[in-house]
C-alpha cells in the first residue's frame, strides 16, 4: 500500500546553480549532497516539509541515452517541465519577497476558485506554481 510521496525529482542543467537558487533564493534547506561513481545526488527540502526531499538531477547518462538527454535539456529550457507547486500562506508576501531576490515570475498572483496562484521559473526554465489555498 502506498502511504505517501517520498521524494520529488526535478531536472536541472547545473546542480550548483540549482542549489544556489533553491537554497539561497527560495529558502529551502540542504538535504543531501553525495557523489556516486556516475552521478551526484543533490537534494533540498522545503522548510515546512523536511521529510519530502526534492532531488536536483542532471539529465545525463547512464540515467538516459544521449538523444533523451538532448530532448530533456530542450524541454527544460523551454519551460515545458512543470514539476509541481509550492504552498504558501500568503502568496502576495512570498511573491514580493522572492521577486526582490530575483526570482522570475510569470505574471502576478491571480485569484482562482482554488486559491491565489502565480507561476515562477527556476534558472533553467522549470515552471513551478506558487499557491495559497483559501483558509478552511
N, CA, C and O atoms as a GROMACS GRO file, in nm:
protein
  544
    1UNK      N    1   0.083  -0.117   0.000
    1UNK     CA    2   0.000   0.000   0.000
    1UNK      C    3   0.089   0.125   0.000
    1UNK      O    4   0.182   0.135   0.080
    2UNK      N    5   0.060   0.218  -0.088
    2UNK     CA    6   0.132   0.345  -0.093
    2UNK      C    7   0.081   0.432   0.022
    2UNK      O    8  -0.040   0.444   0.043
    3UNK      N    9   0.175   0.492   0.094
    3UNK     CA   10   0.137   0.576   0.208
    3UNK      C   11   0.166   0.723   0.188
    3UNK      O   12   0.132   0.804   0.273
    4UNK      N   13   0.230   0.759   0.077
    4UNK     CA   14   0.259   0.899   0.053
    4UNK      C   15   0.367   0.916  -0.052
    4UNK      O   16   0.413   0.818  -0.112
    5UNK      N   17   0.407   1.039  -0.074
    5UNK     CA   18   0.514   1.072  -0.167
    5UNK      C   19   0.642   1.083  -0.085
    5UNK      O   20   0.645   1.153   0.016
    6UNK      N   21   0.748   1.015  -0.127
    6UNK     CA   22   0.873   1.014  -0.052
    6UNK      C   23   0.982   1.102  -0.108
    6UNK      O   24   1.076   1.136  -0.036
    7UNK      N   25   0.971   1.140  -0.235
    7UNK     CA   26   1.072   1.223  -0.298
    7UNK      C   27   1.018   1.278  -0.430
    7UNK      O   28   0.935   1.216  -0.496
    8UNK      N   29   1.065   1.396  -0.465
    8UNK     CA   30   1.032   1.458  -0.593
    8UNK      C   31   1.162   1.477  -0.669
    8UNK      O   32   1.263   1.515  -0.609
    9UNK      N   33   1.160   1.453  -0.798
    9UNK     CA   34   1.279   1.472  -0.882
    9UNK      C   35   1.256   1.590  -0.977
    9UNK      O   36   1.153   1.598  -1.043
   10UNK      N   37   1.352   1.680  -0.982
   10UNK     CA   38   1.348   1.795  -1.072
   10UNK      C   39   1.472   1.790  -1.158
   10UNK      O   40   1.584   1.774  -1.108
   11UNK      N   41   1.454   1.803  -1.287
   11UNK     CA   42   1.567   1.804  -1.380
   11UNK      C   43   1.622   1.945  -1.389
   11UNK      O   44   1.548   2.040  -1.414
   12UNK      N   45   1.752   1.959  -1.370
   12UNK     CA   46   1.819   2.088  -1.377
   12UNK      C   47   1.938   2.076  -1.472
   12UNK      O   48   1.980   1.965  -1.506
   13UNK      N   49   1.993   2.189  -1.513
   13UNK     CA   50   2.105   2.187  -1.606
   13UNK      C   51   2.239   2.212  -1.539
   13UNK      O   52   2.344   2.190  -1.599
   14UNK      N   53   2.236   2.258  -1.414
   14UNK     CA   54   2.359   2.283  -1.337
   14UNK      C   55   2.323   2.268  -1.189
   14UNK      O   56   2.243   2.345  -1.136
   15UNK      N   57   2.382   2.170  -1.124
   15UNK     CA   58   2.344   2.143  -0.985
   15UNK      C   59   2.389   2.251  -0.888
   15UNK      O   60   2.318   2.281  -0.792
   16UNK      N   61   2.504   2.311  -0.910
   16UNK     CA   62   2.548   2.418  -0.820
   16UNK      C   63   2.457   2.540  -0.831
   16UNK      O   64   2.421   2.600  -0.731
   17UNK      N   65   2.419   2.574  -0.952
   17UNK     CA   66   2.327   2.685  -0.973
   17UNK      C   67   2.188   2.653  -0.915
   17UNK      O   68   2.122   2.740  -0.859
   18UNK      N   69   2.146   2.526  -0.930
   18UNK     CA   70   2.018   2.484  -0.874
   18UNK      C   71   2.021   2.494  -0.721
   18UNK      O   72   1.925   2.542  -0.661
   19UNK      N   73   2.129   2.450  -0.660
   19UNK     CA   74   2.144   2.460  -0.515
   19UNK      C   75   2.133   2.606  -0.471
   19UNK      O   76   2.060   2.637  -0.376
   20UNK      N   77   2.204   2.693  -0.538
   20UNK     CA   78   2.201   2.835  -0.505
   20UNK      C   79   2.059   2.890  -0.514
   20UNK      O   80   2.015   2.963  -0.425
   21UNK      N   81   1.988   2.856  -0.620
   21UNK     CA   82   1.852   2.905  -0.639
   21UNK      C   83   1.757   2.852  -0.532
   21UNK      O   84   1.688   2.929  -0.466
   22UNK      N   85   1.753   2.721  -0.516
   22UNK     CA   86   1.656   2.661  -0.425
   22UNK      C   87   1.686   2.691  -0.278
   22UNK      O   88   1.594   2.707  -0.198
   23UNK      N   89   1.814   2.700  -0.242
   23UNK     CA   90   1.850   2.727  -0.102
   23UNK      C   91   1.858   2.877  -0.075
   23UNK      O   92   1.795   2.925   0.019
   24UNK      N   93   1.933   2.950  -0.155
   24UNK     CA   94   1.958   3.092  -0.125
   24UNK      C   95   1.848   3.187  -0.171
   24UNK      O   96   1.835   3.296  -0.116
   25UNK      N   97   1.770   3.149  -0.270
   25UNK     CA   98   1.660   3.237  -0.314
   25UNK      C   99   1.525   3.192  -0.261
   25UNK      O  100   1.449   3.272  -0.207
   26UNK      N  101   1.496   3.062  -0.277
   26UNK     CA  102   1.365   3.015  -0.232
   26UNK      C  103   1.362   2.984  -0.083
   26UNK      O  104   1.253   2.976  -0.025
   27UNK      N  105   1.477   2.967  -0.020
   27UNK     CA  106   1.480   2.942   0.123
   27UNK      C  107   1.467   2.796   0.163
   27UNK      O  108   1.434   2.767   0.278
   28UNK      N  109   1.493   2.704   0.071
   28UNK     CA  110   1.488   2.562   0.103
   28UNK      C  111   1.610   2.524   0.186
   28UNK      O  112   1.709   2.598   0.190
   29UNK      N  113   1.603   2.409   0.250
   29UNK     CA  114   1.713   2.359   0.333
   29UNK      C  115   1.794   2.255   0.258
   29UNK      O  116   1.736   2.173   0.186
   30UNK      N  117   1.926   2.255   0.273
   30UNK     CA  118   2.007   2.147   0.216
   30UNK      C  119   1.962   2.014   0.278
   30UNK      O  120   1.931   2.007   0.396
   31UNK      N  121   1.960   1.910   0.197
   31UNK     CA  122   1.917   1.779   0.247
   31UNK      C  123   2.026   1.675   0.229
   31UNK      O  124   2.060   1.603   0.323
   32UNK      N  125   2.081   1.667   0.110
   32UNK     CA  126   2.186   1.569   0.084
   32UNK      C  127   2.272   1.610  -0.033
   32UNK      O  128   2.224   1.674  -0.127
   33UNK      N  129   2.398   1.574  -0.027
   33UNK     CA  130   2.491   1.602  -0.137
   33UNK      C  131   2.596   1.492  -0.136
   33UNK      O  132   2.695   1.498  -0.063
   34UNK      N  133   2.573   1.390  -0.217
   34UNK     CA  134   2.658   1.272  -0.220
   34UNK      C  135   2.706   1.247  -0.362
   34UNK      O  136   2.626   1.249  -0.456
   35UNK      N  137   2.835   1.225  -0.378
   35UNK     CA  138   2.891   1.193  -0.509
   35UNK      C  139   2.900   1.042  -0.523
   35UNK      O  140   2.968   0.976  -0.444
   36UNK      N  141   2.832   0.988  -0.622
   36UNK     CA  142   2.842   0.847  -0.655
   36UNK      C  143   2.935   0.833  -0.774
   36UNK      O  144   2.981   0.934  -0.829
   37UNK      N  145   2.963   0.713  -0.815
   37UNK     CA  146   3.054   0.689  -0.928
   37UNK      C  147   3.009   0.761  -1.055
   37UNK      O  148   3.091   0.821  -1.124
   38UNK      N  149   2.882   0.755  -1.085
   38UNK     CA  150   2.831   0.809  -1.212
   38UNK      C  151   2.740   0.931  -1.196
   38UNK      O  152   2.691   0.983  -1.296
   39UNK      N  153   2.717   0.976  -1.073
   39UNK     CA  154   2.626   1.089  -1.056
   39UNK      C  155   2.642   1.154  -0.919
   39UNK      O  156   2.699   1.094  -0.827
   40UNK      N  157   2.593   1.274  -0.908
   40UNK     CA  158   2.587   1.347  -0.781
   40UNK      C  159   2.442   1.349  -0.736
   40UNK      O  160   2.354   1.389  -0.811
   41UNK      N  161   2.418   1.306  -0.613
   41UNK     CA  162   2.284   1.307  -0.556
   41UNK      C  163   2.271   1.432  -0.470
   41UNK      O  164   2.324   1.436  -0.359
   42UNK      N  165   2.201   1.533  -0.520
   42UNK     CA  166   2.185   1.660  -0.452
   42UNK      C  167   2.036   1.680  -0.424
   42UNK      O  168   1.954   1.669  -0.514
   43UNK      N  169   2.002   1.709  -0.298
   43UNK     CA  170   1.862   1.728  -0.266
   43UNK      C  171   1.844   1.840  -0.163
   43UNK      O  172   1.934   1.871  -0.086
   44UNK      N  173   1.724   1.897  -0.165
   44UNK     CA  174   1.685   2.005  -0.074
   44UNK      C  175   1.545   1.973  -0.022
   44UNK      O  176   1.476   1.886  -0.075
   45UNK      N  177   1.504   2.044   0.084
   45UNK     CA  178   1.368   2.029   0.135
   45UNK      C  179   1.309   2.166   0.164
   45UNK      O  180   1.380   2.260   0.197
   46UNK      N  181   1.178   2.174   0.151
   46UNK     CA  182   1.108   2.297   0.189
   46UNK      C  183   1.110   2.307   0.342
   46UNK      O  184   1.106   2.205   0.411
   47UNK      N  185   1.116   2.429   0.396
   47UNK     CA  186   1.124   2.446   0.541
   47UNK      C  187   1.015   2.373   0.620
   47UNK      O  188   1.041   2.322   0.728
   48UNK      N  189   0.896   2.367   0.566
   48UNK     CA  190   0.785   2.302   0.637
   48UNK      C  191   0.768   2.155   0.606
   48UNK      O  192   0.676   2.092   0.659
   49UNK      N  193   0.854   2.099   0.520
   49UNK     CA  194   0.841   1.958   0.484
   49UNK      C  195   0.979   1.890   0.478
   49UNK      O  196   1.024   1.853   0.370
   50UNK      N  197   1.044   1.875   0.591
   50UNK     CA  198   1.177   1.814   0.591
   50UNK      C  199   1.177   1.667   0.550
   50UNK      O  200   1.282   1.611   0.522
   51UNK      N  201   1.059   1.604   0.547
   51UNK     CA  202   1.050   1.463   0.510
   51UNK      C  203   1.020   1.441   0.362
   51UNK      O  204   0.997   1.327   0.320
   52UNK      N  205   1.018   1.549   0.282
   52UNK     CA  206   0.991   1.537   0.138
   52UNK      C  207   1.104   1.602   0.059
   52UNK      O  208   1.093   1.718   0.019
   53UNK      N  209   1.213   1.528   0.036
   53UNK     CA  210   1.325   1.587  -0.039
   53UNK      C  211   1.293   1.607  -0.186
   53UNK      O  212   1.216   1.532  -0.247
   54UNK      N  213   1.354   1.711  -0.242
   54UNK     CA  214   1.348   1.738  -0.385
   54UNK      C  215   1.489   1.713  -0.438
   54UNK      O  216   1.583   1.785  -0.404
   55UNK      N  217   1.503   1.611  -0.522
   55UNK     CA  218   1.632   1.578  -0.582
   55UNK      C  219   1.652   1.666  -0.704
   55UNK      O  220   1.565   1.676  -0.790
   56UNK      N  221   1.768   1.730  -0.712
   56UNK     CA  222   1.802   1.820  -0.824
   56UNK      C  223   1.894   1.741  -0.917
   56UNK      O  224   2.015   1.737  -0.898
   57UNK      N  225   1.834   1.678  -1.019
   57UNK     CA  226   1.905   1.584  -1.105
   57UNK      C  227   1.948   1.642  -1.238
   57UNK      O  228   1.878   1.724  -1.297
   58UNK      N  229   2.065   1.600  -1.283
   58UNK     CA  230   2.112   1.633  -1.417
   58UNK      C  231   2.065   1.525  -1.514
   58UNK      O  232   2.077   1.406  -1.484
   59UNK      N  233   2.012   1.565  -1.629
   59UNK     CA  234   1.977   1.464  -1.729
   59UNK      C  235   2.106   1.418  -1.800
   59UNK      O  236   2.154   1.484  -1.892
   60UNK      N  237   2.160   1.306  -1.756
   60UNK     CA  238   2.286   1.255  -1.808
   60UNK      C  239   2.285   1.103  -1.815
   60UNK      O  240   2.210   1.038  -1.741
   61UNK      N  241   2.366   1.045  -1.901
   61UNK     CA  242   2.386   0.900  -1.894
   61UNK      C  243   2.451   0.866  -1.760
   61UNK      O  244   2.523   0.952  -1.709
   62UNK      N  245   2.434   0.753  -1.702
   62UNK     CA  246   2.362   0.638  -1.756
   62UNK      C  247   2.212   0.638  -1.730
   62UNK      O  248   2.142   0.542  -1.762
   63UNK      N  249   2.161   0.748  -1.669
   63UNK     CA  250   2.018   0.754  -1.643
   63UNK      C  251   1.936   0.755  -1.771
   63UNK      O  252   1.823   0.705  -1.774
   64UNK      N  253   1.992   0.810  -1.878
   64UNK     CA  254   1.923   0.816  -2.007
   64UNK      C  255   2.027   0.825  -2.118
   64UNK      O  256   2.141   0.864  -2.095
   65UNK      N  257   1.985   0.788  -2.238
   65UNK     CA  258   2.077   0.794  -2.353
   65UNK      C  259   2.095   0.938  -2.400
   65UNK      O  260   2.020   1.027  -2.360
   66UNK      N  261   2.195   0.961  -2.485
   66UNK     CA  262   2.230   1.096  -2.531
   66UNK      C  263   2.115   1.166  -2.603
   66UNK      O  264   2.097   1.287  -2.587
   67UNK      N  265   2.039   1.093  -2.681
   67UNK     CA  266   1.926   1.154  -2.752
   67UNK      C  267   1.821   1.204  -2.653
   67UNK      O  268   1.766   1.313  -2.670
   68UNK      N  269   1.794   1.126  -2.550
   68UNK     CA  270   1.698   1.166  -2.448
   68UNK      C  271   1.752   1.284  -2.368
   68UNK      O  272   1.676   1.375  -2.332
   69UNK      N  273   1.882   1.284  -2.339
   69UNK     CA  274   1.945   1.397  -2.270
   69UNK      C  275   1.920   1.526  -2.347
   69UNK      O  276   1.880   1.627  -2.289
   70UNK      N  277   1.945   1.523  -2.478
   70UNK     CA  278   1.925   1.642  -2.562
   70UNK      C  279   1.780   1.688  -2.559
   70UNK      O  280   1.752   1.807  -2.550
   71UNK      N  281   1.687   1.592  -2.567
   71UNK     CA  282   1.545   1.625  -2.562
   71UNK      C  283   1.507   1.686  -2.428
   71UNK      O  284   1.435   1.786  -2.423
   72UNK      N  285   1.555   1.626  -2.320
   72UNK     CA  286   1.525   1.677  -2.186
   72UNK      C  287   1.577   1.820  -2.169
   72UNK      O  288   1.507   1.906  -2.116
   73UNK      N  289   1.699   1.844  -2.213
   73UNK     CA  290   1.757   1.978  -2.199
   73UNK      C  291   1.672   2.082  -2.273
   73UNK      O  292   1.652   2.192  -2.222
   74UNK      N  293   1.622   2.047  -2.391
   74UNK     CA  294   1.536   2.138  -2.467
   74UNK      C  295   1.405   2.163  -2.395
   74UNK      O  296   1.358   2.277  -2.388
   75UNK      N  297   1.344   2.057  -2.341
   75UNK     CA  298   1.217   2.071  -2.271
   75UNK      C  299   1.231   2.157  -2.146
   75UNK      O  300   1.145   2.240  -2.117
   76UNK      N  301   1.340   2.136  -2.072
   76UNK     CA  302   1.364   2.215  -1.950
   76UNK      C  303   1.379   2.362  -1.987
   76UNK      O  304   1.313   2.448  -1.930
   77UNK      N  305   1.467   2.390  -2.082
   77UNK     CA  306   1.496   2.528  -2.122
   77UNK      C  307   1.373   2.599  -2.178
   77UNK      O  308   1.359   2.720  -2.164
   78UNK      N  309   1.283   2.523  -2.242
   78UNK     CA  310   1.162   2.582  -2.300
   78UNK      C  311   1.052   2.602  -2.195
   78UNK      O  312   0.945   2.653  -2.228
   79UNK      N  313   1.077   2.561  -2.070
   79UNK     CA  314   0.976   2.577  -1.966
   79UNK      C  315   0.863   2.477  -1.976
   79UNK      O  316   0.753   2.502  -1.926
   80UNK      N  317   0.889   2.363  -2.040
   80UNK     CA  318   0.785   2.262  -2.059
   80UNK      C  319   0.777   2.162  -1.944
   80UNK      O  320   0.687   2.078  -1.940
   81UNK      N  321   0.871   2.172  -1.850
   81UNK     CA  322   0.869   2.083  -1.734
   81UNK      C  323   0.801   2.159  -1.620
   81UNK      O  324   0.843   2.269  -1.584
   82UNK      N  325   0.698   2.102  -1.565
   82UNK     CA  326   0.625   2.164  -1.454
   82UNK      C  327   0.625   2.062  -1.340
   82UNK      O  328   0.532   1.981  -1.328
   83UNK      N  329   0.729   2.067  -1.256
   83UNK     CA  330   0.740   1.966  -1.150
   83UNK      C  331   0.628   1.970  -1.047
   83UNK      O  332   0.601   1.868  -0.984
   84UNK      N  333   0.562   2.083  -1.029
   84UNK     CA  334   0.456   2.090  -0.930
   84UNK      C  335   0.436   2.230  -0.878
   84UNK      O  336   0.459   2.328  -0.948
   85UNK      N  337   0.392   2.237  -0.754
   85UNK     CA  338   0.362   2.366  -0.695
   85UNK      C  339   0.415   2.378  -0.553
   85UNK      O  340   0.432   2.278  -0.483
   86UNK      N  341   0.438   2.500  -0.512
   86UNK     CA  342   0.480   2.530  -0.376
   86UNK      C  343   0.362   2.595  -0.304
   86UNK      O  344   0.288   2.674  -0.363
   87UNK      N  345   0.346   2.561  -0.178
   87UNK     CA  346   0.238   2.616  -0.097
   87UNK      C  347   0.290   2.732  -0.014
   87UNK      O  348   0.405   2.733   0.030
   88UNK      N  349   0.204   2.830   0.007
   88UNK     CA  350   0.236   2.943   0.094
   88UNK      C  351   0.109   2.990   0.162
   88UNK      O  352  -0.001   2.973   0.109
   89UNK      N  353   0.123   3.050   0.278
   89UNK     CA  354   0.007   3.103   0.350
   89UNK      C  355  -0.028   3.243   0.300
   89UNK      O  356  -0.141   3.289   0.320
   90UNK      N  357   0.068   3.312   0.237
   90UNK     CA  358   0.046   3.448   0.187
   90UNK      C  359   0.120   3.462   0.055
   90UNK      O  360   0.238   3.494   0.052
   91UNK      N  361   0.049   3.438  -0.054
   91UNK     CA  362   0.112   3.437  -0.186
   91UNK      C  363   0.168   3.574  -0.222
   91UNK      O  364   0.275   3.583  -0.283
   92UNK      N  365   0.098   3.681  -0.184
   92UNK     CA  366   0.146   3.815  -0.220
   92UNK      C  367   0.276   3.849  -0.148
   92UNK      O  368   0.368   3.904  -0.209
   93UNK      N  369   0.286   3.817  -0.020
   93UNK     CA  370   0.408   3.845   0.055
   93UNK      C  371   0.524   3.760   0.002
   93UNK      O  372   0.636   3.810  -0.013
   94UNK      N  373   0.497   3.634  -0.025
   94UNK     CA  374   0.601   3.546  -0.079
   94UNK      C  375   0.644   3.592  -0.217
   94UNK      O  376   0.763   3.593  -0.248
   95UNK      N  377   0.548   3.630  -0.298
   95UNK     CA  378   0.576   3.683  -0.433
   95UNK      C  379   0.669   3.804  -0.425
   95UNK      O  380   0.769   3.810  -0.496
   96UNK      N  381   0.635   3.900  -0.338
   96UNK     CA  382   0.718   4.022  -0.326
   96UNK      C  383   0.859   3.987  -0.275
   96UNK      O  384   0.958   4.040  -0.325
   97UNK      N  385   0.867   3.900  -0.177
   97UNK     CA  386   0.996   3.860  -0.120
   97UNK      C  387   1.084   3.791  -0.225
   97UNK      O  388   1.202   3.824  -0.240
   98UNK      N  389   1.027   3.696  -0.297
   98UNK     CA  390   1.105   3.622  -0.397
   98UNK      C  391   1.139   3.708  -0.517
   98UNK      O  392   1.248   3.695  -0.574
   99UNK      N  393   1.048   3.794  -0.556
   99UNK     CA  394   1.075   3.884  -0.668
   99UNK      C  395   1.193   3.975  -0.634
   99UNK      O  396   1.278   4.002  -0.720
  100UNK      N  397   1.200   4.023  -0.509
  100UNK     CA  398   1.312   4.107  -0.464
  100UNK      C  399   1.444   4.031  -0.466
  100UNK      O  400   1.551   4.091  -0.475
  101UNK      N  401   1.435   3.898  -0.456
  101UNK     CA  402   1.556   3.814  -0.461
  101UNK      C  403   1.592   3.773  -0.603
  101UNK      O  404   1.685   3.696  -0.624
  102UNK      N  405   1.517   3.824  -0.701
  102UNK     CA  406   1.549   3.797  -0.840
  102UNK      C  407   1.481   3.676  -0.901
  102UNK      O  408   1.519   3.633  -1.010
  103UNK      N  409   1.382   3.620  -0.833
  103UNK     CA  410   1.310   3.505  -0.888
  103UNK      C  411   1.222   3.553  -1.003
  103UNK      O  412   1.153   3.655  -0.991
  104UNK      N  413   1.224   3.480  -1.114
  104UNK     CA  414   1.144   3.515  -1.232
  104UNK      C  415   1.002   3.462  -1.217
  104UNK      O  416   0.980   3.342  -1.200
  105UNK      N  417   0.905   3.553  -1.223
  105UNK     CA  418   0.764   3.515  -1.215
  105UNK      C  419   0.699   3.527  -1.351
  105UNK      O  420   0.743   3.604  -1.437
  106UNK      N  421   0.593   3.451  -1.369
  106UNK     CA  422   0.513   3.454  -1.491
  106UNK      C  423   0.386   3.530  -1.456
  106UNK      O  424   0.285   3.469  -1.418
  107UNK      N  425   0.390   3.660  -1.467
  107UNK     CA  426   0.276   3.743  -1.430
  107UNK      C  427   0.273   3.772  -1.281
  107UNK      O  428   0.373   3.758  -1.211
  108UNK      N  429   0.156   3.814  -1.235
  108UNK     CA  430   0.133   3.844  -1.093
  108UNK      C  431   0.031   3.745  -1.038
  108UNK      O  432  -0.042   3.683  -1.115
  109UNK      N  433   0.026   3.731  -0.905
  109UNK     CA  434  -0.073   3.641  -0.846
  109UNK      C  435  -0.215   3.677  -0.890
  109UNK      O  436  -0.251   3.794  -0.902
  110UNK      N  437  -0.294   3.572  -0.913
  110UNK     CA  438  -0.434   3.589  -0.954
  110UNK      C  439  -0.523   3.500  -0.869
  110UNK      O  440  -0.482   3.391  -0.827
  111UNK      N  441  -0.644   3.547  -0.844
  111UNK     CA  442  -0.740   3.467  -0.769
  111UNK      C  443  -0.811   3.370  -0.863
  111UNK      O  444  -0.850   3.405  -0.974
  112UNK      N  445  -0.827   3.247  -0.814
  112UNK     CA  446  -0.898   3.140  -0.886
  112UNK      C  447  -0.991   3.071  -0.787
  112UNK      O  448  -0.988   3.102  -0.667
  113UNK      N  449  -1.071   2.980  -0.834
  113UNK     CA  450  -1.161   2.905  -0.746
  113UNK      C  451  -1.085   2.830  -0.638
  113UNK      O  452  -1.134   2.815  -0.526
  114UNK      N  453  -0.967   2.782  -0.669
  114UNK     CA  454  -0.888   2.701  -0.577
  114UNK      C  455  -0.795   2.783  -0.488
  114UNK      O  456  -0.733   2.727  -0.397
  115UNK      N  457  -0.783   2.912  -0.512
  115UNK     CA  458  -0.696   2.996  -0.430
  115UNK      C  459  -0.627   3.103  -0.513
  115UNK      O  460  -0.669   3.134  -0.625
  116UNK      N  461  -0.522   3.160  -0.458
  116UNK     CA  462  -0.443   3.262  -0.527
  116UNK      C  463  -0.317   3.194  -0.579
  116UNK      O  464  -0.253   3.118  -0.506
  117UNK      N  465  -0.282   3.220  -0.703
  117UNK     CA  466  -0.179   3.141  -0.770
  117UNK      C  467  -0.095   3.227  -0.863
  117UNK      O  468  -0.145   3.323  -0.923
  118UNK      N  469   0.033   3.192  -0.876
  118UNK     CA  470   0.122   3.258  -0.971
  118UNK      C  471   0.229   3.158  -1.013
  118UNK      O  472   0.267   3.070  -0.935
  119UNK      N  473   0.277   3.171  -1.136
  119UNK     CA  474   0.384   3.084  -1.183
  119UNK      C  475   0.520   3.148  -1.165
  119UNK      O  476   0.535   3.270  -1.170
  120UNK      N  477   0.621   3.063  -1.144
  120UNK     CA  478   0.759   3.110  -1.139
  120UNK      C  479   0.847   3.009  -1.210
  120UNK      O  480   0.808   2.894  -1.231
  121UNK      N  481   0.967   3.054  -1.246
  121UNK     CA  482   1.062   2.965  -1.314
  121UNK      C  483   1.192   2.960  -1.235
  121UNK      O  484   1.234   3.058  -1.175
  122UNK      N  485   1.253   2.843  -1.237
  122UNK     CA  486   1.388   2.834  -1.181
  122UNK      C  487   1.485   2.880  -1.290
  122UNK      O  488   1.441   2.910  -1.401
  123UNK      N  489   1.614   2.887  -1.264
  123UNK     CA  490   1.707   2.941  -1.363
  123UNK      C  491   1.716   2.862  -1.494
  123UNK      O  492   1.773   2.909  -1.592
  124UNK      N  493   1.659   2.742  -1.495
  124UNK     CA  494   1.670   2.656  -1.613
  124UNK      C  495   1.544   2.657  -1.697
  124UNK      O  496   1.544   2.609  -1.810
  125UNK      N  497   1.434   2.713  -1.643
  125UNK     CA  498   1.308   2.718  -1.715
  125UNK      C  499   1.200   2.634  -1.652
  125UNK      O  500   1.084   2.645  -1.693
  126UNK      N  501   1.233   2.549  -1.553
  126UNK     CA  502   1.129   2.470  -1.487
  126UNK      C  503   1.020   2.561  -1.434
  126UNK      O  504   1.048   2.660  -1.366
  127UNK      N  505   0.898   2.528  -1.465
  127UNK     CA  506   0.781   2.609  -1.432
  127UNK      C  507   0.716   2.552  -1.306
  127UNK      O  508   0.662   2.441  -1.308
  128UNK      N  509   0.721   2.627  -1.198
  128UNK     CA  510   0.657   2.592  -1.072
  128UNK      C  511   0.536   2.683  -1.051
  128UNK      O  512   0.530   2.793  -1.106
  129UNK      N  513   0.440   2.638  -0.972
  129UNK     CA  514   0.328   2.721  -0.929
  129UNK      C  515   0.346   2.754  -0.781
  129UNK      O  516   0.395   2.671  -0.705
  130UNK      N  517   0.309   2.873  -0.742
  130UNK     CA  518   0.309   2.917  -0.603
  130UNK      C  519   0.164   2.945  -0.569
  130UNK      O  520   0.101   3.032  -0.630
  131UNK      N  521   0.110   2.871  -0.471
  131UNK     CA  522  -0.034   2.876  -0.446
  131UNK      C  523  -0.066   2.896  -0.299
  131UNK      O  524  -0.003   2.838  -0.211
  132UNK      N  525  -0.167   2.978  -0.277
  132UNK     CA  526  -0.226   3.000  -0.145
  132UNK      C  527  -0.369   2.952  -0.154
  132UNK      O  528  -0.450   3.009  -0.227
  133UNK      N  529  -0.400   2.846  -0.081
  133UNK     CA  530  -0.537   2.795  -0.082
  133UNK      C  531  -0.620   2.870   0.022
  133UNK      O  532  -0.565   2.917   0.122
  134UNK      N  533  -0.752   2.881   0.001
  134UNK     CA  534  -0.836   2.952   0.097
  134UNK      C  535  -0.832   2.884   0.234
  134UNK      O  536  -0.821   2.762   0.244
  135UNK      N  537  -0.841   2.964   0.337
  135UNK     CA  538  -0.849   2.909   0.473
  135UNK      C  539  -0.979   2.832   0.489
  135UNK      O  540  -1.084   2.874   0.439
  136UNK      N  541  -0.971   2.720   0.559
  136UNK     CA  542  -1.094   2.637   0.576
  136UNK      C  543  -1.170   2.678   0.698
  136UNK      O  544  -1.275   2.620   0.727
   0.00000   0.00000   0.00000
